[in-house]
Amino acid sequence: MSCYPDNWRVDKSPTAANTLVLFAHGAGADMDHAFMAAVAAGMASADVTVVRFNFPYMQKRQLDGKRRPPDRAPALIADFKQQLQQVIARFQPQQLFLMGKSMGGRMALMLATDPLPEVVRGVICLGYPFLPRGKNEPRLQPLVDCSLPVAIFQGERDSFGNRQQLQQWPLPPGVQVHIVCDGDHSFKPRKSARVSLDDNLSSVIDGSLSFIRSWI
């Protein structure tokens, strides 16, 4: 049995190819949240190794149970970079993709504005937080500055940037945007929708795998 750091969750099939996804959580839920676990398991079933991790503020919450806001972006990015270096050293993948839920996706994009090891091929954002709470100006600069291919999976009703809003914003032409049917920020549809949460998660997993295969 393989031993990994306590701060990692590794989803890996017995026949896993040498492709790895480093998966960062959102602001309020840790690496063990059901959303994170479901996406990681789905990716691993297609022979992609997925490594989930907790940012330092979330590690502290696990120790004492106290809720904390996320650290500032520079601290989060520094930790993300450290996790990346450790994962590359441990697994030595032939290709690696950065993936993040909400805040984690934004940090992945910001990390990718600087030169990264050649093995890093792209960024996948699950529910990108375009709009800070209470503001109308979208966070587009990380998308403009990112030096890697980007895929965004965005709920049709996402309060941080919905389908109609995305149609109005000047997104860089190289950014792939995939709208998740009737989904909110976590891709959950309304009860009246023709799709279920499981349907949407399966669609996101399949789309992420297609994006990965297109760049390896």
HELIX and SHEET records of a PDB file:
HELIX    1   1 ALA A   34  ALA A   44  1                                  11    
HELIX    2   2 PRO A   56  ASP A   64  1                                   9    
HELIX    3   3 ALA A   73  PHE A   91  1                                  19    
HELIX    4   4 MET A  103  LEU A  111  1                                   9    
HELIX    5   5 GLN A  141  ASP A  145  1                                   5    
HELIX    6   6 ARG A  163  GLN A  168  1                                   6    
HELIX    7   7 LEU A  197  SER A  214  1                                  18    
SHEET    1   A 7 TRP A   8  ASP A  11  0                                        
SHEET    2   A 7 THR A  49  PHE A  53 -1                                        
SHEET    3   A 7 THR A  19  ALA A  24  1                                        
SHEET    4   A 7 GLN A  95  LYS A 101  1                                        
SHEET    5   A 7 VAL A 120  LEU A 126  1                                        
SHEET    6   A 7 VAL A 150  GLY A 155  1                                        
SHEET    7   A 7 VAL A 175  VAL A 180  1                                        
END                                                                             
